[in-house]
Amino acid sequence: MSNKNEITGRIIVLNDTQQFPSGFQKREFVIEELDGKYPQKLKFEAMKEGCDKLDAFRVGQSVTVSYNLRGNEYNGKHYVSLQGWRIEGNGSGGKPQARAADQNGAAPPKAAPAPSEDEESDDIPF
């Protein structure tokens, strides 16, 4: 599996922060990836401090999102989510970088360097 979980696209939905009785908070946003013939609309979640950092961005803005793929099981059903931990504005606007801690409050993992063109990749292309 690739270590590079990053996507570039345009923000098309930026929801309000959801507060839960436990004190947990999350904020969902949707990115439309314009690469390729069939654009993809992907929903991401920001947790805790990352919710407020999304205030620096607006619908229609081009961004690059770094994220972790998360999965869990609840009552026999399996769920998958994309948890954004960094969002950067693209273009001449120079919006600030927003970096969120993961849901456990730990700093996000550092990305591994991208392989050079000379290195062979073990990734499966699907």
C-alpha atoms as a printed R data frame, in Angstrom:
    type eleno elety resid chain resno       x      y       z
1   ATOM     1    CA   MET     A     1   0.000  0.000   0.000
2   ATOM     2    CA   SER     A     2   1.225  3.473  -0.827
3   ATOM     3    CA   ASN     A     3   2.431  5.705   2.005
4   ATOM     4    CA   LYS     A     4   1.297  8.809   0.119
5   ATOM     5    CA   ASN     A     5  -2.286  9.540   1.083
6   ATOM     6    CA   GLU     A     6  -2.760 12.922  -0.501
7   ATOM     7    CA   ILE     A     7  -5.332 14.365  -2.865
8   ATOM     8    CA   THR     A     8  -5.673 17.673  -4.670
9   ATOM     9    CA   GLY     A     9  -9.034 19.094  -5.597
10  ATOM    10    CA   ARG     A    10 -11.605 21.788  -4.962
11  ATOM    11    CA   ILE     A    11 -13.641 22.149  -1.768
12  ATOM    12    CA   ILE     A    12 -17.317 21.724  -2.677
13  ATOM    13    CA   VAL     A    13 -18.813 21.239   0.828
14  ATOM    14    CA   LEU     A    14 -17.593 22.645   4.154
15  ATOM    15    CA   ASN     A    15 -19.937 21.633   6.967
16  ATOM    16    CA   ASP     A    16 -20.227 23.122  10.452
17  ATOM    17    CA   THR     A    17 -18.473 21.456  13.372
18  ATOM    18    CA   GLN     A    18 -20.461 18.686  15.069
19  ATOM    19    CA   GLN     A    19 -20.267 18.543  18.888
20  ATOM    20    CA   PHE     A    20 -21.001 15.277  20.725
21  ATOM    21    CA   PRO     A    21 -21.993 14.811  24.403
22  ATOM    22    CA   SER     A    22 -18.658 13.100  25.098
23  ATOM    23    CA   GLY     A    23 -16.821 16.316  24.168
24  ATOM    24    CA   PHE     A    24 -15.663 14.880  20.841
25  ATOM    25    CA   GLN     A    25 -15.982 17.119  17.806
26  ATOM    26    CA   LYS     A    26 -15.573 16.618  14.077
27  ATOM    27    CA   ARG     A    27 -16.115 18.619  10.915
28  ATOM    28    CA   GLU     A    28 -16.787 17.098   7.513
29  ATOM    29    CA   PHE     A    29 -15.773 18.539   4.156
30  ATOM    30    CA   VAL     A    30 -15.943 17.272   0.574
31  ATOM    31    CA   ILE     A    31 -13.230 17.594  -2.051
32  ATOM    32    CA   GLU     A    32 -13.901 17.143  -5.760
33  ATOM    33    CA   GLU     A    33 -10.846 15.651  -7.410
34  ATOM    34    CA   LEU     A    34 -10.676 16.913 -10.968
35  ATOM    35    CA   ASP     A    35  -7.978 14.517 -12.191
36  ATOM    36    CA   GLY     A    36  -9.009 12.165 -14.943
37  ATOM    37    CA   LYS     A    37 -12.146 11.648 -16.978
38  ATOM    38    CA   TYR     A    38 -14.483 10.986 -14.036
39  ATOM    39    CA   PRO     A    39 -14.249 13.515 -11.171
40  ATOM    40    CA   GLN     A    40 -14.479 12.000  -7.689
41  ATOM    41    CA   LYS     A    41 -16.230 13.612  -4.726
42  ATOM    42    CA   LEU     A    42 -14.648 12.420  -1.473
43  ATOM    43    CA   LYS     A    43 -15.801 13.207   2.078
44  ATOM    44    CA   PHE     A    44 -13.137 13.866   4.706
45  ATOM    45    CA   GLU     A    45 -13.317 14.428   8.462
46  ATOM    46    CA   ALA     A    46 -11.289 16.818  10.605
47  ATOM    47    CA   MET     A    47 -11.084 16.012  14.317
48  ATOM    48    CA   LYS     A    48 -10.638 18.147  17.431
49  ATOM    49    CA   GLU     A    49  -8.408 21.203  16.754
50  ATOM    50    CA   GLY     A    50  -8.552 20.569  13.010
51  ATOM    51    CA   CYS     A    51 -12.191 21.686  12.974
52  ATOM    52    CA   ASP     A    52 -11.301 25.319  13.702
53  ATOM    53    CA   LYS     A    53  -8.394 25.304  11.267
54  ATOM    54    CA   LEU     A    54 -10.834 24.687   8.417
55  ATOM    55    CA   ASP     A    55 -12.171 28.225   8.970
56  ATOM    56    CA   ALA     A    56  -9.190 29.462   6.911
57  ATOM    57    CA   PHE     A    57 -10.653 27.820   3.790
58  ATOM    58    CA   ARG     A    58 -13.743 28.394   1.647
59  ATOM    59    CA   VAL     A    59 -15.959 26.488  -0.773
60  ATOM    60    CA   GLY     A    60 -14.502 26.645  -4.281
61  ATOM    61    CA   GLN     A    61 -10.896 26.872  -3.112
62  ATOM    62    CA   SER     A    62  -8.307 24.509  -4.567
63  ATOM    63    CA   VAL     A    63  -6.533 22.533  -1.827
64  ATOM    64    CA   THR     A    64  -4.298 19.545  -1.190
65  ATOM    65    CA   VAL     A    65  -5.389 17.280   1.666
66  ATOM    66    CA   SER     A    66  -3.150 14.767   3.447
67  ATOM    67    CA   TYR     A    67  -5.209 12.083   5.150
68  ATOM    68    CA   ASN     A    68  -5.266  8.763   6.957
69  ATOM    69    CA   LEU     A    69  -7.562  5.945   5.911
70  ATOM    70    CA   ARG     A    70  -9.435  4.621   8.971
71  ATOM    71    CA   GLY     A    71 -11.689  1.611   9.343
72  ATOM    72    CA   ASN     A    72 -13.691  0.209  12.231
73  ATOM    73    CA   GLU     A    73 -16.413 -2.295  13.068
74  ATOM    74    CA   TYR     A    74 -19.555 -1.532  15.057
75  ATOM    75    CA   ASN     A    75 -22.316 -4.081  15.702
76  ATOM    76    CA   GLY     A    76 -21.129 -6.327  12.896
77  ATOM    77    CA   LYS     A    77 -20.932 -3.527  10.301
78  ATOM    78    CA   HIS     A    78 -17.684 -2.144   8.926
79  ATOM    79    CA   TYR     A    79 -17.049  1.538   8.269
80  ATOM    80    CA   VAL     A    80 -14.301  3.449   6.470
81  ATOM    81    CA   SER     A    81 -13.442  7.130   6.822
82  ATOM    82    CA   LEU     A    82 -10.854  9.537   5.435
83  ATOM    83    CA   GLN     A    83  -9.426 11.632   8.271
84  ATOM    84    CA   GLY     A    84  -7.694 14.757   7.018
85  ATOM    85    CA   TRP     A    85  -4.735 15.837   9.117
86  ATOM    86    CA   ARG     A    86  -3.333 18.581   6.880
87  ATOM    87    CA   ILE     A    87  -4.919 20.877   4.311
88  ATOM    88    CA   GLU     A    88  -3.007 23.366   2.202
89  ATOM    89    CA   GLY     A    89  -4.420 26.021  -0.103
90  ATOM    90    CA   ASN     A    90  -3.196 25.977  -3.701
91  ATOM    91    CA   GLY     A    91  -2.728 28.882  -6.048
92  ATOM    92    CA   SER     A    92  -1.589 32.450  -5.611
93  ATOM    93    CA   GLY     A    93  -3.791 33.051  -2.568
94  ATOM    94    CA   GLY     A    94  -1.220 31.411  -0.309
95  ATOM    95    CA   LYS     A    95  -3.697 30.293   2.331
96  ATOM    96    CA   PRO     A    96  -2.100 29.031   5.535
97  ATOM    97    CA   GLN     A    97  -1.514 25.357   6.123
98  ATOM    98    CA   ALA     A    98  -3.883 23.792   8.642
99  ATOM    99    CA   ARG     A    99  -2.644 20.734  10.489
100 ATOM   100    CA   ALA     A   100  -4.857 18.692  12.787
101 ATOM   101    CA   ALA     A   101  -3.967 16.102  15.400
102 ATOM   102    CA   ASP     A   102  -5.474 12.650  14.997
103 ATOM   103    CA   GLN     A   103  -8.455 11.572  17.093
104 ATOM   104    CA   ASN     A   104  -6.161 10.403  19.909
105 ATOM   105    CA   GLY     A   105  -4.513 13.825  20.120
106 ATOM   106    CA   ALA     A   106  -1.218 12.546  18.686
107 ATOM   107    CA   ALA     A   107   0.605 14.381  15.939
108 ATOM   108    CA   PRO     A   108   0.041 12.917  12.483
109 ATOM   109    CA   PRO     A   109   2.675 10.574  11.101
110 ATOM   110    CA   LYS     A   110   5.437 11.958   8.940
111 ATOM   111    CA   ALA     A   111   5.072 10.980   5.301
112 ATOM   112    CA   ALA     A   112   7.686  8.683   3.830
113 ATOM   113    CA   PRO     A   113   9.733 10.174   0.992
114 ATOM   114    CA   ALA     A   114   8.342  9.479  -2.455
115 ATOM   115    CA   PRO     A   115  10.266  6.824  -4.390
116 ATOM   116    CA   SER     A   116  12.461  8.113  -7.199
117 ATOM   117    CA   GLU     A   117  11.739  7.159 -10.785
118 ATOM   118    CA   ASP     A   118  14.592  4.643 -10.625
119 ATOM   119    CA   GLU     A   119  13.050  2.754  -7.675
120 ATOM   120    CA   GLU     A   120  10.561 -0.003  -8.301
121 ATOM   121    CA   SER     A   121   7.182  0.259  -6.585
122 ATOM   122    CA   ASP     A   122   5.393 -2.668  -4.943
123 ATOM   123    CA   ASP     A   123   2.034 -0.903  -5.118
124 ATOM   124    CA   ILE     A   124  -0.869 -2.658  -6.755
125 ATOM   125    CA   PRO     A   125  -2.447 -0.294  -9.311
126 ATOM   126    CA   PHE     A   126  -6.076 -0.301  -8.131
